[in-house]
Amino acid sequence: GPERIPDQGFRPGVYNIQLTVRDAVGNEKIVENRTIEIKDTTKPMSVIKPFEGDITVGDSFELNATQSYDPRESGDLTDNLTFEWTYYSEGDEDNITTIGSGELRDFSFEEPGLYRIVLNVTDEDGNFGTSEKTLQIKGIDLEVQNIEFTKPKINDIQEDEKAKMSILIRNIGDVDCDTQFSVILTVNGKEKKSTMIDSLGSGDFYYWNITWDKFPFEGDKTHE
């Protein structure tokens, strides 16, 4: 019956396969001669080294892909690999931002939040592996949470009438704001009021109460 040829474990490359038939007395004939190409379809392993310690806005930290490897290689397991780094905000994978390339590189974030760091590793044959790791960037995050006219209500204000309003500002970040910062109120694009706040701890809030002797309407009742 037919004889199975054992798997030789060919590495990727071009091979000439020849089939020769030989009888019991030594006569032989080449019945098939074929060139075949073995393609590499093994994906490299993408591994992001864990981040160490707390990272805050503006801190430079290391993106490290040195634990990635090509399963088909020996010796330097990353020698024939390329590395591409991207990131997106947690839950917003449609908006991906490119960081750059390299097995090692430094990076920093300018906004606090929860981010997904993505490492794409590609070998010489175009096979690629991808991994992701979550990274929390701590920092000051000031947010205006409410603007309210207290007297009279916004729809009852008359031109040149005295009015009072209250603005709620909260630090929703993970880091205390220990430096003084300014808050500016504009009406129809023009600066009308401002105040200075000395500090605002993480989770703390500040009410800015404003009194207008004459509310400055200039065509409509929009405000920022």
Biotite code that builds the C-alpha atoms (Angstrom):
import biotite.structure as struc

atoms = struc.array([
    struc.Atom([0.000, 0.000, 0.000], chain_id="A", res_id=1, res_name="GLY", atom_name="CA", element="C"),
    struc.Atom([0.997, 3.684, -0.139], chain_id="A", res_id=2, res_name="PRO", atom_name="CA", element="C"),
    struc.Atom([3.623, 4.805, 2.320], chain_id="A", res_id=3, res_name="GLU", atom_name="CA", element="C"),
    struc.Atom([3.235, 8.036, 4.315], chain_id="A", res_id=4, res_name="ARG", atom_name="CA", element="C"),
    struc.Atom([6.222, 10.305, 4.332], chain_id="A", res_id=5, res_name="ILE", atom_name="CA", element="C"),
    struc.Atom([6.943, 11.488, 7.877], chain_id="A", res_id=6, res_name="PRO", atom_name="CA", element="C"),
    struc.Atom([6.650, 15.205, 8.596], chain_id="A", res_id=7, res_name="ASP", atom_name="CA", element="C"),
    struc.Atom([10.125, 16.684, 8.149], chain_id="A", res_id=8, res_name="GLN", atom_name="CA", element="C"),
    struc.Atom([9.314, 19.958, 9.913], chain_id="A", res_id=9, res_name="GLY", atom_name="CA", element="C"),
    struc.Atom([10.342, 22.134, 6.975], chain_id="A", res_id=10, res_name="PHE", atom_name="CA", element="C"),
    struc.Atom([11.243, 25.701, 7.792], chain_id="A", res_id=11, res_name="ARG", atom_name="CA", element="C"),
    struc.Atom([9.915, 28.480, 5.537], chain_id="A", res_id=12, res_name="PRO", atom_name="CA", element="C"),
    struc.Atom([11.665, 28.528, 2.145], chain_id="A", res_id=13, res_name="GLY", atom_name="CA", element="C"),
    struc.Atom([11.639, 27.126, -1.386], chain_id="A", res_id=14, res_name="VAL", atom_name="CA", element="C"),
    struc.Atom([12.208, 23.368, -1.803], chain_id="A", res_id=15, res_name="TYR", atom_name="CA", element="C"),
    struc.Atom([12.593, 21.004, -4.738], chain_id="A", res_id=16, res_name="ASN", atom_name="CA", element="C"),
    struc.Atom([10.649, 17.795, -4.071], chain_id="A", res_id=17, res_name="ILE", atom_name="CA", element="C"),
    struc.Atom([11.574, 14.766, -6.165], chain_id="A", res_id=18, res_name="GLN", atom_name="CA", element="C"),
    struc.Atom([9.769, 11.421, -6.187], chain_id="A", res_id=19, res_name="LEU", atom_name="CA", element="C"),
    struc.Atom([11.763, 8.432, -7.421], chain_id="A", res_id=20, res_name="THR", atom_name="CA", element="C"),
    struc.Atom([10.356, 4.904, -7.871], chain_id="A", res_id=21, res_name="VAL", atom_name="CA", element="C"),
    struc.Atom([12.823, 2.027, -7.473], chain_id="A", res_id=22, res_name="ARG", atom_name="CA", element="C"),
    struc.Atom([12.053, -1.679, -8.003], chain_id="A", res_id=23, res_name="ASP", atom_name="CA", element="C"),
    struc.Atom([13.518, -4.689, -6.227], chain_id="A", res_id=24, res_name="ALA", atom_name="CA", element="C"),
    struc.Atom([16.440, -5.050, -8.632], chain_id="A", res_id=25, res_name="VAL", atom_name="CA", element="C"),
    struc.Atom([17.467, -1.420, -8.481], chain_id="A", res_id=26, res_name="GLY", atom_name="CA", element="C"),
    struc.Atom([15.771, 0.030, -11.514], chain_id="A", res_id=27, res_name="ASN", atom_name="CA", element="C"),
    struc.Atom([14.450, 3.501, -10.772], chain_id="A", res_id=28, res_name="GLU", atom_name="CA", element="C"),
    struc.Atom([12.542, 6.279, -12.427], chain_id="A", res_id=29, res_name="LYS", atom_name="CA", element="C"),
    struc.Atom([11.833, 9.860, -11.448], chain_id="A", res_id=30, res_name="ILE", atom_name="CA", element="C"),
    struc.Atom([8.063, 10.194, -11.658], chain_id="A", res_id=31, res_name="VAL", atom_name="CA", element="C"),
    struc.Atom([7.595, 13.617, -10.063], chain_id="A", res_id=32, res_name="GLU", atom_name="CA", element="C"),
    struc.Atom([9.752, 16.695, -9.664], chain_id="A", res_id=33, res_name="ASN", atom_name="CA", element="C"),
    struc.Atom([8.090, 19.696, -8.075], chain_id="A", res_id=34, res_name="ARG", atom_name="CA", element="C"),
    struc.Atom([9.141, 22.992, -6.523], chain_id="A", res_id=35, res_name="THR", atom_name="CA", element="C"),
    struc.Atom([7.155, 24.077, -3.495], chain_id="A", res_id=36, res_name="ILE", atom_name="CA", element="C"),
    struc.Atom([7.278, 27.118, -1.241], chain_id="A", res_id=37, res_name="GLU", atom_name="CA", element="C"),
    struc.Atom([6.764, 26.793, 2.493], chain_id="A", res_id=38, res_name="ILE", atom_name="CA", element="C"),
    struc.Atom([5.395, 30.042, 3.893], chain_id="A", res_id=39, res_name="LYS", atom_name="CA", element="C"),
    struc.Atom([5.807, 31.228, 7.448], chain_id="A", res_id=40, res_name="ASP", atom_name="CA", element="C"),
    struc.Atom([2.354, 31.677, 9.010], chain_id="A", res_id=41, res_name="THR", atom_name="CA", element="C"),
    struc.Atom([3.465, 31.602, 12.655], chain_id="A", res_id=42, res_name="THR", atom_name="CA", element="C"),
    struc.Atom([2.501, 34.782, 14.482], chain_id="A", res_id=43, res_name="LYS", atom_name="CA", element="C"),
    struc.Atom([5.114, 36.463, 16.675], chain_id="A", res_id=44, res_name="PRO", atom_name="CA", element="C"),
    struc.Atom([4.212, 36.851, 20.330], chain_id="A", res_id=45, res_name="MET", atom_name="CA", element="C"),
    struc.Atom([3.468, 40.419, 21.398], chain_id="A", res_id=46, res_name="SER", atom_name="CA", element="C"),
    struc.Atom([4.240, 41.057, 25.076], chain_id="A", res_id=47, res_name="VAL", atom_name="CA", element="C"),
    struc.Atom([4.067, 44.430, 26.862], chain_id="A", res_id=48, res_name="ILE", atom_name="CA", element="C"),
    struc.Atom([6.238, 44.541, 29.960], chain_id="A", res_id=49, res_name="LYS", atom_name="CA", element="C"),
    struc.Atom([4.128, 45.632, 32.992], chain_id="A", res_id=50, res_name="PRO", atom_name="CA", element="C"),
    struc.Atom([4.225, 49.301, 33.949], chain_id="A", res_id=51, res_name="PHE", atom_name="CA", element="C"),
    struc.Atom([5.706, 50.110, 37.356], chain_id="A", res_id=52, res_name="GLU", atom_name="CA", element="C"),
    struc.Atom([4.292, 52.493, 39.966], chain_id="A", res_id=53, res_name="GLY", atom_name="CA", element="C"),
    struc.Atom([1.825, 55.344, 39.629], chain_id="A", res_id=54, res_name="ASP", atom_name="CA", element="C"),
    struc.Atom([2.096, 57.461, 36.496], chain_id="A", res_id=55, res_name="ILE", atom_name="CA", element="C"),
    struc.Atom([0.764, 61.012, 36.464], chain_id="A", res_id=56, res_name="THR", atom_name="CA", element="C"),
    struc.Atom([0.196, 63.559, 33.709], chain_id="A", res_id=57, res_name="VAL", atom_name="CA", element="C"),
    struc.Atom([3.517, 64.670, 32.209], chain_id="A", res_id=58, res_name="GLY", atom_name="CA", element="C"),
    struc.Atom([5.546, 61.765, 33.643], chain_id="A", res_id=59, res_name="ASP", atom_name="CA", element="C"),
    struc.Atom([7.795, 60.039, 31.121], chain_id="A", res_id=60, res_name="SER", atom_name="CA", element="C"),
    struc.Atom([7.467, 56.245, 31.263], chain_id="A", res_id=61, res_name="PHE", atom_name="CA", element="C"),
    struc.Atom([8.922, 53.374, 29.272], chain_id="A", res_id=62, res_name="GLU", atom_name="CA", element="C"),
    struc.Atom([7.113, 51.274, 26.675], chain_id="A", res_id=63, res_name="LEU", atom_name="CA", element="C"),
    struc.Atom([8.983, 47.960, 26.709], chain_id="A", res_id=64, res_name="ASN", atom_name="CA", element="C"),
    struc.Atom([8.494, 45.147, 24.186], chain_id="A", res_id=65, res_name="ALA", atom_name="CA", element="C"),
    struc.Atom([11.668, 43.186, 24.951], chain_id="A", res_id=66, res_name="THR", atom_name="CA", element="C"),
    struc.Atom([9.697, 40.180, 26.208], chain_id="A", res_id=67, res_name="GLN", atom_name="CA", element="C"),
    struc.Atom([8.087, 39.723, 22.781], chain_id="A", res_id=68, res_name="SER", atom_name="CA", element="C"),
    struc.Atom([9.512, 36.951, 20.595], chain_id="A", res_id=69, res_name="TYR", atom_name="CA", element="C"),
    struc.Atom([9.316, 35.021, 17.330], chain_id="A", res_id=70, res_name="ASP", atom_name="CA", element="C"),
    struc.Atom([8.605, 31.323, 18.117], chain_id="A", res_id=71, res_name="PRO", atom_name="CA", element="C"),
    struc.Atom([10.499, 30.205, 14.987], chain_id="A", res_id=72, res_name="ARG", atom_name="CA", element="C"),
    struc.Atom([13.718, 31.979, 15.893], chain_id="A", res_id=73, res_name="GLU", atom_name="CA", element="C"),
    struc.Atom([16.597, 31.038, 18.170], chain_id="A", res_id=74, res_name="SER", atom_name="CA", element="C"),
    struc.Atom([19.218, 33.303, 19.693], chain_id="A", res_id=75, res_name="GLY", atom_name="CA", element="C"),
    struc.Atom([17.977, 36.888, 19.502], chain_id="A", res_id=76, res_name="ASP", atom_name="CA", element="C"),
    struc.Atom([14.212, 36.271, 19.446], chain_id="A", res_id=77, res_name="LEU", atom_name="CA", element="C"),
    struc.Atom([13.382, 39.864, 18.467], chain_id="A", res_id=78, res_name="THR", atom_name="CA", element="C"),
    struc.Atom([16.038, 40.402, 15.787], chain_id="A", res_id=79, res_name="ASP", atom_name="CA", element="C"),
    struc.Atom([13.666, 40.235, 12.798], chain_id="A", res_id=80, res_name="ASN", atom_name="CA", element="C"),
    struc.Atom([10.648, 41.908, 14.402], chain_id="A", res_id=81, res_name="LEU", atom_name="CA", element="C"),
    struc.Atom([9.253, 45.418, 14.118], chain_id="A", res_id=82, res_name="THR", atom_name="CA", element="C"),
    struc.Atom([7.236, 47.088, 16.866], chain_id="A", res_id=83, res_name="PHE", atom_name="CA", element="C"),
    struc.Atom([4.424, 49.645, 16.533], chain_id="A", res_id=84, res_name="GLU", atom_name="CA", element="C"),
    struc.Atom([2.770, 51.332, 19.512], chain_id="A", res_id=85, res_name="TRP", atom_name="CA", element="C"),
    struc.Atom([-0.677, 52.954, 19.619], chain_id="A", res_id=86, res_name="THR", atom_name="CA", element="C"),
    struc.Atom([-3.221, 53.838, 22.296], chain_id="A", res_id=87, res_name="TYR", atom_name="CA", element="C"),
    struc.Atom([-6.875, 54.704, 22.778], chain_id="A", res_id=88, res_name="TYR", atom_name="CA", element="C"),
    struc.Atom([-9.018, 55.841, 25.690], chain_id="A", res_id=89, res_name="SER", atom_name="CA", element="C"),
    struc.Atom([-10.775, 52.987, 27.500], chain_id="A", res_id=90, res_name="GLU", atom_name="CA", element="C"),
    struc.Atom([-14.067, 52.289, 25.724], chain_id="A", res_id=91, res_name="GLY", atom_name="CA", element="C"),
    struc.Atom([-13.184, 54.424, 22.681], chain_id="A", res_id=92, res_name="ASP", atom_name="CA", element="C"),
    struc.Atom([-11.316, 51.950, 20.468], chain_id="A", res_id=93, res_name="GLU", atom_name="CA", element="C"),
    struc.Atom([-12.522, 53.717, 17.292], chain_id="A", res_id=94, res_name="ASP", atom_name="CA", element="C"),
    struc.Atom([-10.190, 56.655, 18.033], chain_id="A", res_id=95, res_name="ASN", atom_name="CA", element="C"),
    struc.Atom([-6.682, 55.179, 17.944], chain_id="A", res_id=96, res_name="ILE", atom_name="CA", element="C"),
    struc.Atom([-3.619, 57.411, 18.285], chain_id="A", res_id=97, res_name="THR", atom_name="CA", element="C"),
    struc.Atom([-0.175, 56.413, 17.001], chain_id="A", res_id=98, res_name="THR", atom_name="CA", element="C"),
    struc.Atom([2.708, 56.616, 19.467], chain_id="A", res_id=99, res_name="ILE", atom_name="CA", element="C"),
    struc.Atom([5.513, 55.374, 17.206], chain_id="A", res_id=100, res_name="GLY", atom_name="CA", element="C"),
    struc.Atom([7.816, 52.426, 16.621], chain_id="A", res_id=101, res_name="SER", atom_name="CA", element="C"),
    struc.Atom([10.610, 50.731, 18.506], chain_id="A", res_id=102, res_name="GLY", atom_name="CA", element="C"),
    struc.Atom([11.261, 47.898, 20.918], chain_id="A", res_id=103, res_name="GLU", atom_name="CA", element="C"),
    struc.Atom([11.871, 50.491, 23.651], chain_id="A", res_id=104, res_name="LEU", atom_name="CA", element="C"),
    struc.Atom([10.599, 54.047, 23.727], chain_id="A", res_id=105, res_name="ARG", atom_name="CA", element="C"),
    struc.Atom([9.575, 56.734, 26.207], chain_id="A", res_id=106, res_name="ASP", atom_name="CA", element="C"),
    struc.Atom([6.155, 58.363, 26.228], chain_id="A", res_id=107, res_name="PHE", atom_name="CA", element="C"),
    struc.Atom([3.980, 60.633, 28.366], chain_id="A", res_id=108, res_name="SER", atom_name="CA", element="C"),
    struc.Atom([0.323, 61.648, 28.500], chain_id="A", res_id=109, res_name="PHE", atom_name="CA", element="C"),
    struc.Atom([-0.947, 65.212, 28.803], chain_id="A", res_id=110, res_name="GLU", atom_name="CA", element="C"),
    struc.Atom([-4.434, 64.284, 30.023], chain_id="A", res_id=111, res_name="GLU", atom_name="CA", element="C"),
    struc.Atom([-5.472, 62.028, 32.924], chain_id="A", res_id=112, res_name="PRO", atom_name="CA", element="C"),
    struc.Atom([-7.621, 59.005, 32.218], chain_id="A", res_id=113, res_name="GLY", atom_name="CA", element="C"),
    struc.Atom([-7.741, 55.270, 31.599], chain_id="A", res_id=114, res_name="LEU", atom_name="CA", element="C"),
    struc.Atom([-5.905, 54.241, 28.428], chain_id="A", res_id=115, res_name="TYR", atom_name="CA", element="C"),
    struc.Atom([-5.325, 51.026, 26.479], chain_id="A", res_id=116, res_name="ARG", atom_name="CA", element="C"),
    struc.Atom([-1.736, 50.666, 25.244], chain_id="A", res_id=117, res_name="ILE", atom_name="CA", element="C"),
    struc.Atom([-1.517, 48.512, 22.089], chain_id="A", res_id=118, res_name="VAL", atom_name="CA", element="C"),
    struc.Atom([1.634, 46.768, 20.808], chain_id="A", res_id=119, res_name="LEU", atom_name="CA", element="C"),
    struc.Atom([1.646, 45.345, 17.272], chain_id="A", res_id=120, res_name="ASN", atom_name="CA", element="C"),
    struc.Atom([4.626, 43.060, 16.494], chain_id="A", res_id=121, res_name="VAL", atom_name="CA", element="C"),
    struc.Atom([5.344, 42.078, 12.865], chain_id="A", res_id=122, res_name="THR", atom_name="CA", element="C"),
    struc.Atom([7.888, 39.615, 11.443], chain_id="A", res_id=123, res_name="ASP", atom_name="CA", element="C"),
    struc.Atom([9.661, 39.661, 8.065], chain_id="A", res_id=124, res_name="GLU", atom_name="CA", element="C"),
    struc.Atom([6.856, 37.682, 6.392], chain_id="A", res_id=125, res_name="ASP", atom_name="CA", element="C"),
    struc.Atom([4.128, 40.059, 7.492], chain_id="A", res_id=126, res_name="GLY", atom_name="CA", element="C"),
    struc.Atom([2.753, 37.877, 10.277], chain_id="A", res_id=127, res_name="ASN", atom_name="CA", element="C"),
    struc.Atom([1.753, 39.953, 13.281], chain_id="A", res_id=128, res_name="PHE", atom_name="CA", element="C"),
    struc.Atom([0.694, 39.546, 16.872], chain_id="A", res_id=129, res_name="GLY", atom_name="CA", element="C"),
    struc.Atom([-1.064, 42.129, 19.020], chain_id="A", res_id=130, res_name="THR", atom_name="CA", element="C"),
    struc.Atom([-1.388, 42.668, 22.764], chain_id="A", res_id=131, res_name="SER", atom_name="CA", element="C"),
    struc.Atom([-2.965, 45.369, 24.929], chain_id="A", res_id=132, res_name="GLU", atom_name="CA", element="C"),
    struc.Atom([-2.494, 46.586, 28.469], chain_id="A", res_id=133, res_name="LYS", atom_name="CA", element="C"),
    struc.Atom([-4.544, 49.049, 30.520], chain_id="A", res_id=134, res_name="THR", atom_name="CA", element="C"),
    struc.Atom([-2.757, 52.076, 31.971], chain_id="A", res_id=135, res_name="LEU", atom_name="CA", element="C"),
    struc.Atom([-4.226, 54.653, 34.344], chain_id="A", res_id=136, res_name="GLN", atom_name="CA", element="C"),
    struc.Atom([-2.782, 58.150, 34.107], chain_id="A", res_id=137, res_name="ILE", atom_name="CA", element="C"),
    struc.Atom([-3.419, 60.163, 37.244], chain_id="A", res_id=138, res_name="LYS", atom_name="CA", element="C"),
    struc.Atom([-3.701, 63.909, 37.271], chain_id="A", res_id=139, res_name="GLY", atom_name="CA", element="C"),
    struc.Atom([-5.671, 67.054, 37.893], chain_id="A", res_id=140, res_name="ILE", atom_name="CA", element="C"),
    struc.Atom([-8.925, 67.102, 35.955], chain_id="A", res_id=141, res_name="ASP", atom_name="CA", element="C"),
    struc.Atom([-10.969, 70.263, 36.502], chain_id="A", res_id=142, res_name="LEU", atom_name="CA", element="C"),
    struc.Atom([-14.541, 70.190, 35.248], chain_id="A", res_id=143, res_name="GLU", atom_name="CA", element="C"),
    struc.Atom([-17.354, 72.739, 35.232], chain_id="A", res_id=144, res_name="VAL", atom_name="CA", element="C"),
    struc.Atom([-20.292, 70.613, 36.317], chain_id="A", res_id=145, res_name="GLN", atom_name="CA", element="C"),
    struc.Atom([-23.063, 73.181, 36.567], chain_id="A", res_id=146, res_name="ASN", atom_name="CA", element="C"),
    struc.Atom([-23.892, 76.783, 35.605], chain_id="A", res_id=147, res_name="ILE", atom_name="CA", element="C"),
    struc.Atom([-27.108, 78.084, 37.090], chain_id="A", res_id=148, res_name="GLU", atom_name="CA", element="C"),
    struc.Atom([-28.869, 81.428, 37.291], chain_id="A", res_id=149, res_name="PHE", atom_name="CA", element="C"),
    struc.Atom([-30.264, 81.623, 40.824], chain_id="A", res_id=150, res_name="THR", atom_name="CA", element="C"),
    struc.Atom([-32.103, 84.956, 40.717], chain_id="A", res_id=151, res_name="LYS", atom_name="CA", element="C"),
    struc.Atom([-33.949, 85.438, 38.463], chain_id="A", res_id=152, res_name="PRO", atom_name="CA", element="C"),
    struc.Atom([-34.011, 82.190, 36.482], chain_id="A", res_id=153, res_name="LYS", atom_name="CA", element="C"),
    struc.Atom([-32.296, 82.291, 33.113], chain_id="A", res_id=154, res_name="ILE", atom_name="CA", element="C"),
    struc.Atom([-35.477, 82.557, 31.054], chain_id="A", res_id=155, res_name="ASN", atom_name="CA", element="C"),
    struc.Atom([-36.794, 85.407, 33.214], chain_id="A", res_id=156, res_name="ASP", atom_name="CA", element="C"),
    struc.Atom([-33.787, 87.738, 32.966], chain_id="A", res_id=157, res_name="ILE", atom_name="CA", element="C"),
    struc.Atom([-34.476, 91.136, 31.450], chain_id="A", res_id=158, res_name="GLN", atom_name="CA", element="C"),
    struc.Atom([-31.869, 93.263, 29.716], chain_id="A", res_id=159, res_name="GLU", atom_name="CA", element="C"),
    struc.Atom([-29.787, 95.390, 32.122], chain_id="A", res_id=160, res_name="ASP", atom_name="CA", element="C"),
    struc.Atom([-31.424, 93.623, 35.087], chain_id="A", res_id=161, res_name="GLU", atom_name="CA", element="C"),
    struc.Atom([-29.458, 92.600, 38.178], chain_id="A", res_id=162, res_name="LYS", atom_name="CA", element="C"),
    struc.Atom([-28.783, 88.841, 38.147], chain_id="A", res_id=163, res_name="ALA", atom_name="CA", element="C"),
    struc.Atom([-27.058, 86.207, 40.237], chain_id="A", res_id=164, res_name="LYS", atom_name="CA", element="C"),
    struc.Atom([-25.503, 82.974, 39.032], chain_id="A", res_id=165, res_name="MET", atom_name="CA", element="C"),
    struc.Atom([-23.574, 80.063, 40.530], chain_id="A", res_id=166, res_name="SER", atom_name="CA", element="C"),
    struc.Atom([-20.915, 77.931, 38.840], chain_id="A", res_id=167, res_name="ILE", atom_name="CA", element="C"),
    struc.Atom([-19.837, 74.531, 40.246], chain_id="A", res_id=168, res_name="LEU", atom_name="CA", element="C"),
    struc.Atom([-16.212, 73.515, 39.544], chain_id="A", res_id=169, res_name="ILE", atom_name="CA", element="C"),
    struc.Atom([-14.927, 70.098, 40.646], chain_id="A", res_id=170, res_name="ARG", atom_name="CA", element="C"),
    struc.Atom([-11.557, 68.350, 40.498], chain_id="A", res_id=171, res_name="ASN", atom_name="CA", element="C"),
    struc.Atom([-12.546, 64.898, 39.208], chain_id="A", res_id=172, res_name="ILE", atom_name="CA", element="C"),
    struc.Atom([-8.907, 63.837, 38.840], chain_id="A", res_id=173, res_name="GLY", atom_name="CA", element="C"),
    struc.Atom([-6.787, 61.624, 41.093], chain_id="A", res_id=174, res_name="ASP", atom_name="CA", element="C"),
    struc.Atom([-4.283, 64.326, 42.023], chain_id="A", res_id=175, res_name="VAL", atom_name="CA", element="C"),
    struc.Atom([-4.715, 67.441, 44.193], chain_id="A", res_id=176, res_name="ASP", atom_name="CA", element="C"),
    struc.Atom([-4.428, 70.774, 42.419], chain_id="A", res_id=177, res_name="CYS", atom_name="CA", element="C"),
    struc.Atom([-1.960, 72.575, 44.715], chain_id="A", res_id=178, res_name="ASP", atom_name="CA", element="C"),
    struc.Atom([-1.315, 75.545, 42.449], chain_id="A", res_id=179, res_name="THR", atom_name="CA", element="C"),
    struc.Atom([-3.436, 78.610, 41.879], chain_id="A", res_id=180, res_name="GLN", atom_name="CA", element="C"),
    struc.Atom([-5.564, 78.623, 38.731], chain_id="A", res_id=181, res_name="PHE", atom_name="CA", element="C"),
    struc.Atom([-7.990, 81.057, 37.100], chain_id="A", res_id=182, res_name="SER", atom_name="CA", element="C"),
    struc.Atom([-11.576, 80.577, 35.929], chain_id="A", res_id=183, res_name="VAL", atom_name="CA", element="C"),
    struc.Atom([-12.830, 82.870, 33.180], chain_id="A", res_id=184, res_name="ILE", atom_name="CA", element="C"),
    struc.Atom([-16.448, 83.509, 32.222], chain_id="A", res_id=185, res_name="LEU", atom_name="CA", element="C"),
    struc.Atom([-17.185, 84.747, 28.707], chain_id="A", res_id=186, res_name="THR", atom_name="CA", element="C"),
    struc.Atom([-20.445, 86.029, 27.245], chain_id="A", res_id=187, res_name="VAL", atom_name="CA", element="C"),
    struc.Atom([-20.772, 85.739, 23.463], chain_id="A", res_id=188, res_name="ASN", atom_name="CA", element="C"),
    struc.Atom([-17.019, 85.180, 23.202], chain_id="A", res_id=189, res_name="GLY", atom_name="CA", element="C"),
    struc.Atom([-16.019, 88.191, 25.296], chain_id="A", res_id=190, res_name="LYS", atom_name="CA", element="C"),
    struc.Atom([-14.388, 87.864, 28.711], chain_id="A", res_id=191, res_name="GLU", atom_name="CA", element="C"),
    struc.Atom([-16.675, 89.339, 31.374], chain_id="A", res_id=192, res_name="LYS", atom_name="CA", element="C"),
    struc.Atom([-15.702, 87.803, 34.732], chain_id="A", res_id=193, res_name="LYS", atom_name="CA", element="C"),
    struc.Atom([-12.746, 85.918, 36.209], chain_id="A", res_id=194, res_name="SER", atom_name="CA", element="C"),
    struc.Atom([-11.634, 84.592, 39.563], chain_id="A", res_id=195, res_name="THR", atom_name="CA", element="C"),
    struc.Atom([-8.578, 82.901, 41.070], chain_id="A", res_id=196, res_name="MET", atom_name="CA", element="C"),
    struc.Atom([-8.779, 79.643, 43.040], chain_id="A", res_id=197, res_name="ILE", atom_name="CA", element="C"),
    struc.Atom([-5.816, 78.857, 45.303], chain_id="A", res_id=198, res_name="ASP", atom_name="CA", element="C"),
    struc.Atom([-6.140, 75.036, 45.261], chain_id="A", res_id=199, res_name="SER", atom_name="CA", element="C"),
    struc.Atom([-8.631, 72.227, 44.771], chain_id="A", res_id=200, res_name="LEU", atom_name="CA", element="C"),
    struc.Atom([-8.115, 68.740, 46.170], chain_id="A", res_id=201, res_name="GLY", atom_name="CA", element="C"),
    struc.Atom([-8.990, 65.543, 44.352], chain_id="A", res_id=202, res_name="SER", atom_name="CA", element="C"),
    struc.Atom([-12.774, 65.142, 44.514], chain_id="A", res_id=203, res_name="GLY", atom_name="CA", element="C"),
    struc.Atom([-13.275, 68.623, 46.013], chain_id="A", res_id=204, res_name="ASP", atom_name="CA", element="C"),
    struc.Atom([-15.531, 71.291, 44.526], chain_id="A", res_id=205, res_name="PHE", atom_name="CA", element="C"),
    struc.Atom([-15.761, 75.075, 44.455], chain_id="A", res_id=206, res_name="TYR", atom_name="CA", element="C"),
    struc.Atom([-18.855, 77.260, 44.013], chain_id="A", res_id=207, res_name="TYR", atom_name="CA", element="C"),
    struc.Atom([-18.211, 80.524, 42.177], chain_id="A", res_id=208, res_name="TRP", atom_name="CA", element="C"),
    struc.Atom([-21.065, 82.895, 42.954], chain_id="A", res_id=209, res_name="ASN", atom_name="CA", element="C"),
    struc.Atom([-21.393, 85.871, 40.613], chain_id="A", res_id=210, res_name="ILE", atom_name="CA", element="C"),
    struc.Atom([-23.569, 88.965, 40.847], chain_id="A", res_id=211, res_name="THR", atom_name="CA", element="C"),
    struc.Atom([-24.267, 91.051, 37.757], chain_id="A", res_id=212, res_name="TRP", atom_name="CA", element="C"),
    struc.Atom([-25.422, 94.622, 38.370], chain_id="A", res_id=213, res_name="ASP", atom_name="CA", element="C"),
    struc.Atom([-26.613, 94.589, 34.786], chain_id="A", res_id=214, res_name="LYS", atom_name="CA", element="C"),
    struc.Atom([-26.471, 91.323, 32.894], chain_id="A", res_id=215, res_name="PHE", atom_name="CA", element="C"),
    struc.Atom([-24.678, 92.066, 29.601], chain_id="A", res_id=216, res_name="PRO", atom_name="CA", element="C"),
    struc.Atom([-26.958, 90.831, 26.840], chain_id="A", res_id=217, res_name="PHE", atom_name="CA", element="C"),
    struc.Atom([-25.473, 91.327, 23.417], chain_id="A", res_id=218, res_name="GLU", atom_name="CA", element="C"),
    struc.Atom([-27.975, 89.991, 20.946], chain_id="A", res_id=219, res_name="GLY", atom_name="CA", element="C"),
    struc.Atom([-28.953, 86.742, 22.670], chain_id="A", res_id=220, res_name="ASP", atom_name="CA", element="C"),
    struc.Atom([-28.805, 84.911, 26.012], chain_id="A", res_id=221, res_name="LYS", atom_name="CA", element="C"),
    struc.Atom([-25.979, 82.461, 25.318], chain_id="A", res_id=222, res_name="THR", atom_name="CA", element="C"),
    struc.Atom([-23.127, 82.116, 27.765], chain_id="A", res_id=223, res_name="HIS", atom_name="CA", element="C"),
    struc.Atom([-20.011, 79.965, 28.139], chain_id="A", res_id=224, res_name="GLU", atom_name="CA", element="C"),
])
